[in-house]
């Protein structure tokens, strides 16, 4: 049976589709746009999609904003500080009390310290499988598996399969594409949709040279939906050639009427104002944009709130804070703020205010994340929106000095994550040892984080995609208030 790339599973499709129609609509699906789901919601003449376990039943079901602190943030400097440890471990920052008694975080995050009743800190994240580099760790964290196979789909792809969008053109958006060598700094599998295929891959928006904190930001990803390059057209032509034997059979596919009109509506939706509005921050008051912060992370989180509000089920956000004034990547990967090696990679002091310094990054995280939590709460969306903040691993407890410049290296054995909303209460779960090197209590490997995420989103844990279970972990029940 032919599976249509735009989500027409179980839908009758004419065997007489023209090559041009297939190329137009195929171009939309290759960008991760699940348009027929959105069109179906507004057209009573189209049959509803067959339900799968965990499929979206109403617009009120839960969504997720998954913030990836790419590079691996230093847990002992942010969420799990060790003020009693030796100076070569604890660093220069002091912990500050939060609104939850006994919970402390970095002093550079005063706004988040006043909102800790809304989020839980997991201080016992760990990788139980061997980790060689950024892609290994990130792939495991983004799929919720301890040793994820290359074709494992990320959370957003799984959710796009289980809960296809009924209100918008795509259920899965990734804000800020990873710049740099993906075989070194980020998982090369993010954009593939895993074994589910490209129809369930994310729709990417933004990069280091075109992001919403820039005055001339352009939503170029939608601009290219219809006007494709000759090479891409040839590729689609070849794909269509492989599909035509199946399309020529009428078995199970009675003739559909109005296909040309439907195709045109799909194109109009992708290129018209309705598709662009959630991404257009000009609709927001200047004071709201200022509150989030006029930097990439702040403006992306504001965009994420707008996307969730519009009906997008899963939004991943690269937690890039931008470059400090007068600086570029300073020896690091362009989109990886949190990969703070210090002098070892020519990035500057981890405790400084340069592009790869906590003095630059933490105030921006504090500004943007606190604005998101307050905004979601004020709009009544925090109960239905899960916010996850996590990197692919932590950093070495002991400060490393190279050329007289401080930094910390990769550390998969112990790190932290933050979860908020969707029934998550305030507090701390798990603990590390006295220097933050290893987990002391309640280890949380990727599969446990994954089970907790699905539990918060109301997805039955026995759900499957294909023949594979969505998780092999058990959720952290203590996090739910």
VMD Tcl script that draws the C-alpha trace (Angstrom):
set ca {
  {0.00 0.00 0.00}
  {1.29 3.45 -0.91}
  {1.86 5.79 2.05}
  {1.43 9.39 0.96}
  {4.08 11.76 2.32}
  {1.67 14.47 3.39}
  {-0.31 12.41 5.86}
  {-2.98 10.95 3.56}
  {-2.85 7.62 5.35}
  {-6.24 6.01 5.07}
  {-7.33 8.69 2.59}
  {-8.53 7.94 -0.95}
  {-6.24 9.47 -3.57}
  {-6.83 9.67 -7.28}
  {-4.74 7.38 -9.47}
  {-4.73 10.20 -12.03}
  {-2.53 12.69 -10.11}
  {-0.45 14.72 -12.51}
  {3.33 14.93 -12.26}
  {3.11 18.66 -11.56}
  {0.59 18.14 -8.70}
  {2.80 15.53 -7.10}
  {5.86 17.76 -7.37}
  {4.10 20.74 -5.82}
  {2.61 18.88 -2.87}
  {5.65 16.65 -2.50}
  {7.73 19.78 -2.08}
  {5.62 20.78 0.90}
  {5.99 17.40 2.60}
  {9.75 17.38 2.16}
  {9.85 20.51 4.30}
  {8.01 18.67 7.06}
  {4.69 20.40 6.47}
  {1.75 18.15 7.34}
  {-0.69 20.26 5.38}
  {-3.53 17.82 4.75}
  {-4.13 17.47 8.49}
  {-4.67 21.20 8.70}
  {-6.81 21.24 5.58}
  {-8.83 18.27 6.78}
  {-9.73 20.13 9.97}
  {-11.41 22.87 7.94}
  {-13.06 20.68 5.30}
  {-15.99 18.53 6.52}
  {-15.99 16.73 3.19}
  {-12.71 15.03 4.00}
  {-12.80 11.95 6.22}
  {-11.09 12.10 9.59}
  {-7.77 10.33 9.93}
  {-7.88 6.93 11.59}
  {-6.98 7.23 15.26}
  {-3.72 5.89 16.64}
  {-2.89 5.45 20.32}
  {-2.22 8.85 21.81}
  {-3.53 10.79 18.80}
  {-4.65 14.37 19.30}
  {-8.29 14.58 20.22}
  {-8.71 18.31 20.73}
  {-6.85 21.60 20.57}
  {-6.59 21.59 24.36}
  {-4.18 18.63 24.47}
  {-0.66 19.20 25.65}
  {2.29 20.62 23.75}
  {6.03 20.71 24.41}
  {8.75 23.36 24.13}
  {12.04 21.46 24.25}
  {15.04 23.76 24.79}
  {18.35 22.15 23.78}
  {21.33 23.78 25.50}
  {23.65 22.66 22.74}
  {27.23 21.97 23.73}
  {26.62 20.71 27.24}
  {25.98 23.30 30.00}
  {28.01 23.21 33.21}
  {25.60 21.74 35.77}
  {27.91 22.63 38.69}
  {27.82 26.30 37.67}
  {24.07 26.58 36.96}
  {21.58 24.15 38.53}
  {23.68 22.02 40.89}
  {26.20 24.34 42.52}
  {28.71 23.04 45.08}
  {29.62 25.98 47.35}
  {31.38 23.71 49.86}
  {33.62 22.09 47.22}
  {37.24 23.11 46.63}
  {37.74 26.30 44.64}
  {38.88 24.36 41.56}
  {35.40 22.80 41.48}
  {32.98 25.44 42.71}
  {34.12 28.36 40.53}
  {33.56 32.06 41.25}
  {29.75 32.20 41.35}
  {27.60 32.03 44.45}
  {24.27 30.22 44.79}
  {21.10 32.21 45.40}
  {18.00 30.99 47.24}
  {14.87 30.38 45.20}
  {11.17 30.56 45.99}
  {11.26 26.85 46.91}
  {12.88 26.42 50.35}
  {16.26 24.72 50.22}
  {16.67 25.04 46.45}
  {19.51 27.23 45.16}
  {20.70 28.16 41.65}
  {23.33 30.50 40.17}
  {23.20 34.11 41.34}
  {23.15 35.29 37.71}
  {19.58 33.99 37.37}
  {17.53 36.12 39.80}
  {14.32 36.03 37.75}
  {14.32 32.25 37.56}
  {15.06 32.06 41.29}
  {11.70 33.77 41.91}
  {9.83 31.30 39.67}
  {11.15 27.98 40.98}
  {7.66 26.97 42.16}
  {6.95 26.37 38.45}
  {9.83 24.02 37.63}
  {11.67 20.97 38.87}
  {15.41 20.48 38.63}
  {16.65 16.97 37.92}
  {20.19 16.81 39.30}
  {20.82 13.16 38.49}
  {20.77 12.96 34.70}
  {23.31 10.45 33.40}
  {24.32 8.50 30.33}
  {24.59 4.78 30.99}
  {25.81 4.00 27.46}
  {29.27 4.86 26.19}
  {29.41 8.44 24.92}
  {32.14 9.50 22.52}
  {31.05 12.96 21.45}
  {28.26 15.52 21.10}
  {26.18 13.57 18.49}
  {26.06 10.39 20.57}
  {24.86 12.21 23.65}
  {22.45 14.50 21.80}
  {20.89 11.68 19.81}
  {20.23 9.74 23.02}
  {18.77 12.79 24.79}
  {16.53 13.76 21.87}
  {15.18 10.23 21.37}
  {14.90 9.13 25.01}
  {17.02 6.05 24.55}
  {20.19 4.92 26.31}
  {21.84 3.66 23.14}
  {19.68 4.98 20.35}
  {20.05 3.38 16.91}
  {20.76 5.79 14.07}
  {17.19 5.53 12.78}
  {15.54 6.30 16.13}
  {13.10 9.22 15.72}
  {13.36 12.23 18.01}
  {10.57 13.10 20.44}
  {9.08 15.62 18.03}
  {8.88 13.09 15.21}
  {7.18 10.56 17.47}
  {4.67 13.18 18.59}
  {4.07 14.24 14.98}
  {3.20 10.63 14.19}
  {0.99 10.07 17.22}
  {-0.63 13.50 17.20}
  {-0.84 14.88 13.66}
  {-1.67 18.55 13.53}
  {-5.32 19.50 13.08}
  {-4.93 23.28 13.25}
  {-1.62 24.17 11.62}
  {0.50 23.05 8.72}
  {3.11 21.18 10.77}
  {3.11 19.56 14.23}
  {6.90 19.76 14.72}
  {9.07 22.87 14.41}
  {12.78 23.25 15.21}
  {13.90 26.83 15.86}
  {17.48 27.55 14.83}
  {19.20 24.99 12.69}
  {22.51 23.76 14.08}
  {25.34 25.53 12.27}
  {28.69 23.83 11.86}
  {29.83 20.27 11.28}
  {26.89 18.07 12.29}
  {29.14 15.02 12.56}
  {31.04 16.75 15.37}
  {28.67 19.09 17.14}
  {25.09 17.87 16.72}
  {23.22 14.77 15.72}
  {23.13 14.34 11.93}
  {19.83 12.44 12.32}
  {17.65 15.30 13.61}
  {16.44 16.32 10.16}
  {15.60 12.81 8.94}
  {12.59 11.87 11.06}
  {14.24 8.56 11.94}
  {12.66 5.43 10.49}
  {9.38 7.35 10.31}
  {10.79 9.31 7.39}
  {11.01 12.95 6.34}
  {7.25 13.64 6.62}
  {7.80 13.47 10.39}
  {11.02 15.47 10.43}
  {10.95 18.99 11.89}
  {10.37 22.17 9.92}
  {13.54 24.18 10.55}
  {13.51 27.95 10.96}
  {16.49 30.24 11.45}
  {20.27 30.03 11.66}
  {23.20 32.13 12.82}
  {22.93 34.55 9.91}
  {19.13 34.78 9.81}
  {17.32 34.73 13.14}
  {14.42 36.70 14.70}
  {16.65 38.93 16.85}
  {17.90 40.47 13.59}
  {15.93 43.42 12.18}
  {15.98 41.94 8.67}
  {14.94 38.39 9.63}
  {13.23 36.58 6.78}
  {11.16 33.40 6.99}
  {13.09 32.05 4.02}
  {12.14 28.45 4.76}
  {8.54 29.13 3.73}
  {9.65 31.31 0.83}
  {11.29 28.28 -0.73}
  {8.33 25.90 -0.42}
  {7.04 26.36 -3.97}
  {9.93 28.06 -5.75}
  {12.40 25.18 -5.60}
  {15.74 24.76 -7.29}
  {16.05 22.76 -10.53}
  {18.06 20.12 -8.70}
  {15.31 19.58 -6.13}
  {12.72 19.43 -8.89}
  {14.74 16.76 -10.65}
  {15.02 14.81 -7.41}
  {11.24 14.94 -6.96}
  {10.81 13.93 -10.60}
  {12.92 10.85 -9.92}
  {10.92 10.11 -6.77}
  {7.66 10.42 -8.66}
  {8.96 8.02 -11.27}
  {9.40 5.44 -8.55}
  {5.92 6.11 -7.16}
  {4.01 6.04 -10.46}
  {3.62 2.24 -10.64}
  {1.73 2.37 -7.37}
  {-0.24 5.45 -8.35}
  {-1.37 3.83 -11.59}
  {-3.26 1.13 -9.70}
  {-6.84 1.97 -8.79}
  {-7.08 -0.75 -6.18}
  {-8.26 0.91 -2.99}
  {-8.03 4.41 -4.52}
  {-11.33 5.48 -6.08}
  {-11.15 8.70 -8.04}
  {-10.98 11.79 -5.85}
  {-12.60 15.04 -6.87}
  {-11.27 18.53 -6.42}
  {-7.60 17.49 -6.17}
  {-6.41 20.57 -8.04}
  {-8.31 22.81 -5.64}
  {-6.96 20.96 -2.62}
  {-3.41 21.21 -3.94}
  {-3.83 24.96 -4.51}
  {-5.20 25.40 -0.99}
  {-2.17 23.59 0.35}
  {0.16 25.91 -1.55}
  {-1.82 28.96 -0.42}
  {-1.65 27.83 3.20}
  {2.10 27.33 3.02}
  {2.78 30.67 1.39}
  {-0.02 32.86 2.73}
  {-0.32 34.97 5.89}
  {-1.96 32.22 8.00}
  {1.18 30.10 7.83}
  {3.50 33.01 8.58}
  {1.62 34.64 11.41}
  {2.89 32.43 14.28}
  {6.46 33.16 13.18}
  {5.92 36.91 12.79}
  {7.06 38.62 15.99}
  {6.00 42.01 14.64}
  {2.56 41.11 15.98}
  {3.97 41.23 19.51}
  {4.19 44.50 21.52}
  {7.71 45.87 21.80}
  {7.63 45.53 25.59}
  {6.92 41.80 25.27}
  {9.83 41.32 22.89}
  {12.01 43.34 25.25}
  {10.92 41.19 28.20}
  {12.07 38.01 26.43}
  {15.31 39.71 25.42}
  {16.42 41.00 22.04}
  {18.77 38.09 21.47}
  {18.29 34.78 19.60}
  {17.26 32.68 22.60}
  {14.74 35.26 23.80}
  {13.12 35.79 20.43}
  {13.05 32.08 19.64}
  {11.28 31.34 22.93}
  {8.73 34.05 22.18}
  {8.23 32.45 18.76}
  {7.87 29.06 20.45}
  {5.09 30.42 22.65}
  {3.30 31.76 19.57}
  {3.68 28.42 17.79}
  {2.27 26.45 20.71}
  {-0.57 28.94 20.95}
  {-1.34 28.41 17.27}
  {-1.53 24.63 17.67}
  {1.98 23.31 17.00}
  {2.43 20.27 19.24}
  {6.22 20.11 19.57}
  {8.74 22.95 19.29}
  {12.46 22.32 19.73}
  {14.60 25.38 20.39}
  {18.36 25.53 20.03}
  {19.40 27.40 23.18}
  {21.85 29.66 21.36}
  {22.37 33.03 23.04}
  {24.04 34.72 20.09}
  {27.46 36.29 19.92}
  {28.74 38.82 22.40}
  {29.32 42.32 20.95}
  {32.35 42.36 18.71}
  {32.77 38.60 18.86}
  {32.03 35.69 16.57}
  {32.28 32.01 17.29}
  {35.64 32.47 19.06}
  {36.89 29.02 18.13}
  {33.65 27.16 18.92}
  {30.73 25.90 16.85}
  {28.50 28.77 15.80}
  {25.27 27.51 17.41}
  {26.69 25.95 20.57}
  {26.76 28.58 23.30}
  {27.20 26.02 26.09}
  {30.30 24.19 24.79}
  {32.57 26.18 27.11}
  {36.05 24.68 26.80}
  {37.82 27.96 27.59}
  {41.41 28.36 26.44}
  {41.53 24.83 25.09}
  {39.57 25.95 22.03}
  {40.34 29.65 22.11}
  {36.86 30.53 23.32}
  {37.63 32.77 26.26}
  {36.99 32.29 29.97}
  {34.00 30.12 30.89}
  {33.37 32.63 33.70}
  {33.70 35.65 31.41}
  {31.25 37.69 29.37}
  {32.32 36.54 25.93}
  {30.27 34.46 23.52}
  {31.26 31.26 25.38}
  {31.14 32.62 28.90}
  {28.52 32.09 31.59}
  {28.59 35.83 32.27}
  {27.11 36.26 28.79}
  {24.89 33.19 28.58}
  {23.24 32.94 32.01}
  {21.66 36.43 32.09}
  {20.12 35.69 28.70}
  {18.86 32.29 29.78}
  {17.43 33.90 32.92}
  {15.70 36.63 30.92}
  {14.27 34.41 28.19}
  {13.22 31.34 30.20}
  {11.64 33.37 32.99}
  {9.68 35.39 30.41}
  {8.46 32.18 28.78}
  {7.31 30.65 32.08}
  {5.55 33.85 33.16}
  {3.95 34.31 29.76}
  {2.68 30.73 29.59}
  {1.35 31.01 33.13}
  {-0.40 34.33 32.52}
  {-2.02 33.01 29.34}
  {-3.22 29.82 31.02}
  {-0.93 27.70 28.85}
  {1.53 26.41 31.43}
  {-0.83 23.63 32.52}
  {-0.94 22.30 28.97}
  {2.63 23.06 27.88}
  {5.64 21.05 28.99}
  {8.89 23.01 28.99}
  {12.12 20.97 28.99}
  {15.61 22.49 29.35}
  {18.55 20.12 28.94}
  {21.91 19.76 27.23}
  {23.40 16.59 25.83}
  {25.69 16.20 28.87}
  {27.34 18.21 31.64}
  {30.88 19.45 32.13}
  {33.84 18.35 34.21}
  {33.52 19.18 37.91}
  {37.15 20.28 38.03}
  {37.96 23.51 36.22}
  {40.56 23.10 33.51}
  {43.06 25.85 32.70}
  {44.67 26.15 29.30}
  {46.87 29.11 28.40}
  {45.73 30.68 31.65}
  {42.06 30.60 30.55}
  {39.45 28.59 32.49}
  {37.06 26.09 30.94}
  {35.38 22.72 31.52}
  {35.28 19.67 29.24}
  {32.51 17.19 28.38}
  {31.08 15.12 31.24}
  {28.38 12.51 30.45}
  {28.34 10.85 33.90}
  {26.23 13.50 35.63}
  {24.28 16.57 34.53}
  {21.02 18.43 35.12}
  {17.70 19.04 33.41}
  {14.77 21.36 34.14}
  {11.11 20.51 33.55}
  {8.16 22.86 33.95}
  {4.45 22.91 33.21}
  {2.04 20.12 32.21}
  {1.56 19.08 35.83}
  {5.22 19.32 36.90}
  {5.66 20.87 40.35}
  {8.53 22.86 41.85}
  {11.45 21.21 43.59}
  {14.50 19.01 43.05}
  {14.76 15.36 42.05}
  {17.87 13.23 42.44}
  {21.30 14.27 43.67}
  {24.93 14.22 42.63}
  {27.93 13.62 44.84}
  {29.72 16.41 46.70}
  {31.54 17.70 43.61}
  {28.89 16.92 40.97}
  {30.93 14.16 39.37}
  {28.58 11.19 39.70}
  {24.96 10.52 40.53}
  {24.37 9.78 44.21}
  {20.61 9.25 44.26}
  {17.91 8.37 41.70}
  {19.80 8.22 38.38}
  {17.84 9.48 35.38}
  {19.12 8.09 32.05}
  {17.61 9.29 28.74}
  {14.88 6.62 28.70}
  {13.56 7.78 32.08}
  {13.51 11.39 30.90}
  {11.65 10.19 27.78}
  {9.03 8.28 29.75}
  {8.51 11.33 31.97}
  {8.08 13.56 28.92}
  {5.46 11.27 27.38}
  {3.67 10.94 30.73}
  {3.50 14.73 31.05}
  {2.13 15.03 27.51}
  {-0.57 12.45 28.21}
  {0.74 9.84 25.78}
  {0.11 6.23 26.86}
  {3.50 4.71 27.63}
  {2.57 1.48 25.83}
  {2.13 3.40 22.55}
  {4.18 2.26 19.57}
  {5.40 3.80 16.35}
  {5.64 1.03 13.83}
  {6.57 -2.03 15.85}
  {8.74 -0.09 18.30}
  {7.67 1.10 21.75}
  {8.00 4.83 22.27}
  {9.88 4.29 25.54}
  {11.49 1.59 27.64}
  {11.75 3.76 30.75}
  {9.57 4.46 33.76}
  {8.43 8.04 34.40}
  {9.44 10.02 37.48}
  {6.08 10.11 39.25}
  {7.45 12.31 42.06}
  {7.71 15.28 39.69}
  {3.97 15.55 39.18}
  {2.13 17.70 41.69}
}
mol new
graphics top color blue
foreach p $ca { graphics top sphere $p radius 0.5 }
foreach p [lrange $ca 0 end-1] q [lrange $ca 1 end] { graphics top cylinder $p $q radius 0.2 }
display resetview
